[in-house]
Amino acid sequence: MEFEEIVEKVVNGEIKLHQVEKYTDKRTATEVRRKALERKLGIKLEHIGHYSIDPEQVIGRNIENMIGVVQIPMGIAGPLKINGEYAKGEFYIPLATTEGALVASVNRGCSALTEAGGVKTTLIDDKMTRAPLLKCPDARRAREVANWVKNNIDYLQEKAVSKVTRHGKLRGVKPFIVGNNLYLRFEFETGDAMGMNMVTIASEEIMKVIEEKFPDVRYLALSGNLCVDKKPNATNFILGRGKTVIAEAIIPREIVEKKLKTTPELIAEVNYRKNLVGSAQAGSYGFNAHFGNIVGAIFLATGQDEAQITEGSHGITLAEVTPEGDLYISITMPSLEIGTVGGGTRVPTQREALSIMGVAGGGEPAGTNAKKFAEIVAGAVLAGELSLLAAIAAKHLAKAHKELGR
């Protein structure tokens, strides 16, 4: 069929949106769907139709029913000096956002931190989780199954996990029993991938082994919601998921006063009363000023799973005055779920953003690029927290948004 004929059949409902690829190539199918939508709705989608991404690369891997792209302005903050275990040196951070003042604020924080000698980053843990749900005859049987699983991690790796992935490694399990329900929160190492697909497929293989071993136990759901994925929750806040990372710095009083226009004492007090007391009163899992702003902008720029900004926003900001009168500030991120291979990181624009930080693709050895990326993200979040707290302490927040955000 010719282009116009396919468009008309889509408009008339003879061909469904997801069926267009049966009649033409993926790039043309993208144009067909967009033209059909324009005609049905009486609108123009001129800007959505301008893009450099190849539909052949992303349809069926990253997107369905593609009609074009959404463009988000991308800015750059930095350089930020990081003294990490994996990230060492000065880095520029790509931020995709439509919020005026955000990039400028992070950039100011980067400048203050770099002048102070840089950010020290520490990776505390690295794991991806999936928690299938099993229905057991009773709680005692659930306990028996849980104990068997805990004592047979290597066996499950050999008989299940290694069959479906070369990169995933089952390292442990945390069982939760509620009545006759058994939730098995598996913990995996996933290399440079964020790993959600990897651990989902591996967990399904494990379920087959368990059902064969325990015929009276029924596997009900691959995710029992104790993973916990893409939802605010206490479990990830306490146990962690993805990368658990800390960034900290000591900023001399002189830099705080000259560059940030405030004092260590005021920043520490604002942080205590706003981020700690205010967040406690709100029942928040984010004892911080705006982790989500920086995490979200980096996720959009680099092809991360945007729904996992939710857990990336979990965390605690601490600020105190040192005995020497300087400012100590730190951020703790318990659940930063990121990767440098797979998923949206394959999209060319997002891969370019990762290359700005030197973390595109797999690391050598496997996992080092994702760990380096986590330290850079943590450093950027610290820069954002420092700058915003200073702006609030100096009463510059409204002024900045008037000048840059309106």
Residue pairs with C-beta under 8 A, 6 or more apart in sequence:
1 9
1 23
1 24
3 24
3 28
3 31
3 32
6 15
6 20
6 23
6 24
6 32
7 32
7 35
7 36
7 39
9 15
10 16
10 17
10 20
10 32
10 33
10 36
11 36
11 39
11 40
15 23
17 33
17 36
17 65
18 64
18 65
20 29
20 32
20 33
21 29
21 59
23 29
24 32
25 56
26 55
26 56
26 59
26 60
26 66
27 54
27 55
27 56
29 55
29 59
29 66
30 55
30 59
30 66
30 67
30 68
31 49
33 65
33 66
33 67
34 45
34 48
34 49
34 67
34 68
37 43
37 45
37 67
38 44
38 45
45 67
45 68
47 71
48 67
48 68
48 69
48 70
49 67
49 68
50 68
50 69
51 68
51 69
51 71
52 348
52 349
53 69
53 347
53 348
53 349
54 348
55 66
57 346
57 347
57 348
58 66
58 346
58 347
59 66
61 346
62 343
62 344
62 346
62 347
72 96
72 97
72 98
72 300
73 96
73 97
73 98
74 94
74 95
74 96
74 301
74 353
75 94
75 95
75 97
75 103
76 92
76 93
76 94
76 95
76 103
76 356
77 92
77 93
77 95
77 103
77 106
77 107
77 110
77 380
77 383
78 90
78 91
78 92
78 93
78 107
78 110
79 90
79 91
79 92
79 110
79 114
80 90
80 91
80 92
80 93
80 110
80 113
80 114
80 118
80 119
80 376
80 379
80 380
80 383
81 89
81 90
81 113
81 114
81 117
81 118
81 119
82 88
82 89
82 90
82 91
82 118
82 119
82 121
82 375
82 376
82 379
83 117
83 118
83 119
83 120
83 121
84 119
84 120
84 121
84 122
84 123
84 372
84 375
84 379
85 121
85 122
85 123
85 371
85 375
86 123
86 368
86 371
86 372
86 374
86 375
87 121
87 372
87 373
87 375
87 376
87 379
90 114
91 357
91 358
91 376
91 379
92 356
92 357
93 106
93 110
93 298
93 356
93 357
93 376
93 379
93 380
94 298
94 301
94 302
94 353
94 356
94 357
95 102
95 103
95 106
95 294
95 297
95 298
95 301
95 380
96 297
96 298
96 300
96 301
96 353
97 103
97 293
97 296
97 297
97 300
99 293
99 405
100 401
100 404
100 405
100 406
101 400
101 401
101 403
101 404
101 405
102 293
102 294
102 297
102 384
103 297
104 400
104 404
105 384
105 387
105 388
105 391
105 400
106 294
106 380
106 383
106 384
106 387
107 383
108 259
108 260
108 383
108 387
109 382
109 383
109 384
109 385
109 386
109 387
110 380
110 383
111 259
112 251
112 255
112 256
112 259
112 260
112 383
112 386
112 387
112 390
113 119
113 249
113 251
113 379
113 382
113 383
113 386
115 255
115 259
116 249
116 250
116 251
116 252
116 255
117 249
117 250
118 249
119 247
119 248
119 249
119 378
119 379
119 382
119 383
120 247
120 248
120 249
121 245
121 246
121 247
121 248
121 375
121 378
121 379
122 245
122 246
122 247
122 248
123 243
123 244
123 245
123 371
123 374
123 375
124 240
124 244
124 245
124 246
125 240
125 243
125 244
126 189
126 242
126 243
126 244
126 367
126 370
126 371
126 374
127 171
127 187
127 188
127 189
127 240
127 241
127 242
128 187
128 188
128 189
128 190
128 194
128 195
128 196
128 198
128 199
128 241
128 242
128 337
129 185
129 186
129 187
129 188
129 199
129 227
129 228
129 241
130 185
130 186
130 188
130 196
130 199
130 200
130 202
130 203
130 222
130 223
130 227
131 176
131 183
131 184
131 185
131 186
131 223
131 224
131 225
131 226
131 227
131 228
132 183
132 184
132 186
132 203
132 204
132 206
132 207
132 219
132 221
132 222
132 223
132 224
133 181
133 182
133 183
133 219
133 220
133 221
133 223
133 224
134 142
134 145
134 181
134 182
134 183
134 184
134 207
134 210
134 217
134 218
134 219
134 220
135 180
135 181
135 182
135 217
135 218
135 220
136 142
136 145
136 180
136 181
136 182
136 216
136 217
137 180
137 216
137 217
138 180
139 177
139 179
139 180
141 180
141 214
141 216
141 217
142 177
142 180
142 181
142 182
143 177
145 182
145 210
145 214
145 217
146 173
146 175
146 177
146 182
146 184
148 213
148 214
149 156
149 173
149 175
149 184
149 210
150 173
150 175
153 170
153 171
153 172
153 173
156 170
156 206
156 209
157 169
157 170
159 209
160 202
160 205
160 206
160 208
160 209
161 168
161 169
161 170
161 188
161 202
161 205
161 206
163 205
164 201
164 202
164 205
165 198
165 201
165 202
167 190
167 191
167 193
167 198
167 366
168 188
168 189
168 190
168 191
168 195
168 198
168 199
168 202
169 188
169 189
170 186
170 187
170 188
170 202
170 206
171 187
171 188
171 189
172 186
172 187
173 184
173 185
173 186
173 187
174 185
174 187
174 239
175 182
175 183
175 184
175 185
176 182
176 183
176 185
176 226
177 183
181 224
182 217
183 224
183 226
184 206
185 226
185 227
185 235
186 199
186 202
186 203
186 206
188 195
188 198
188 199
188 202
189 367
190 198
190 199
190 339
190 367
191 341
191 362
191 366
191 367
191 370
192 339
192 340
192 341
192 361
192 362
192 363
192 366
192 367
192 368
192 369
192 370
193 339
193 341
193 342
193 343
193 370
194 242
194 304
194 305
194 308
194 337
194 338
194 339
194 342
194 343
194 370
195 339
195 342
196 229
196 305
196 337
197 342
197 343
200 222
200 223
203 222
204 222
207 219
207 222
210 217
210 219
211 217
211 218
211 219
223 229
225 231
226 235
227 241
228 235
228 236
228 241
228 311
229 308
229 311
230 305
230 307
230 308
230 310
230 311
231 310
231 311
232 285
232 310
232 311
232 314
233 285
233 311
234 285
236 311
236 314
236 334
236 335
237 285
237 314
237 334
237 335
238 334
239 334
240 334
240 335
241 311
241 334
241 335
241 337
242 308
242 311
242 335
242 336
242 337
242 338
242 374
243 333
243 336
243 337
243 338
243 370
243 371
243 374
244 332
244 333
244 334
244 335
244 336
245 332
245 333
245 336
245 374
245 375
245 377
245 378
246 330
246 331
246 332
246 333
246 378
247 330
247 331
247 333
247 375
247 378
247 379
247 381
247 382
248 328
248 329
248 330
248 331
248 382
249 328
249 329
249 330
249 382
249 386
250 322
250 326
250 327
250 328
251 264
251 326
251 327
251 329
251 386
252 326
252 327
253 263
253 264
253 325
253 326
253 327
256 262
256 263
256 264
256 267
256 326
256 327
256 390
257 263
260 267
260 386
260 387
260 390
260 394
261 390
261 394
261 396
262 390
262 393
262 394
263 393
264 319
264 321
264 322
264 325
264 326
264 327
265 321
266 393
266 394
267 319
267 327
267 329
267 386
267 389
267 390
267 393
268 319
268 320
268 321
268 327
269 393
270 389
270 392
270 393
271 289
271 317
271 318
271 319
271 329
271 389
272 319
274 289
274 389
274 392
275 287
275 288
275 289
275 316
275 317
275 389
276 287
276 316
279 286
279 287
279 288
280 287
285 313
285 314
286 292
286 313
286 314
286 315
287 315
287 316
287 317
288 313
288 315
288 316
288 317
288 331
288 385
289 317
289 384
289 385
289 388
289 389
289 392
290 384
290 385
290 388
291 312
291 313
291 314
291 315
291 331
291 333
291 381
291 384
291 385
292 309
292 312
292 313
293 384
294 377
294 380
294 381
294 383
294 384
295 309
295 312
295 313
295 336
295 377
295 381
296 306
296 309
296 312
298 304
298 377
298 380
299 305
299 306
299 308
299 309
299 312
299 338
300 306
301 350
301 353
302 338
302 344
302 345
302 350
302 353
302 354
302 373
303 343
303 344
303 345
303 346
303 347
303 350
303 351
303 353
303 354
304 337
304 338
304 339
304 343
304 344
304 345
305 337
305 343
305 344
308 337
311 335
311 336
311 337
312 333
312 335
312 336
312 337
312 338
314 333
314 334
314 335
315 331
315 332
315 333
315 334
315 381
316 331
316 332
317 329
317 330
317 331
317 385
317 389
318 328
318 329
318 330
318 331
318 332
319 327
319 328
319 329
319 330
319 389
320 327
320 328
321 327
321 328
322 328
329 382
329 385
329 386
329 389
330 382
331 378
331 381
331 382
331 385
333 377
333 378
333 381
336 374
336 377
336 378
338 370
338 373
338 374
338 377
339 345
339 370
340 354
340 359
340 360
340 361
340 362
340 363
340 369
340 370
340 373
341 361
341 362
341 369
344 350
345 351
345 354
345 360
351 360
351 361
352 360
354 360
354 361
354 373
357 372
357 373
357 376
358 372
359 369
359 370
359 372
359 373
359 376
360 369
361 369
362 369
363 369
363 370
363 371
363 372
388 397
390 396
391 397
391 400
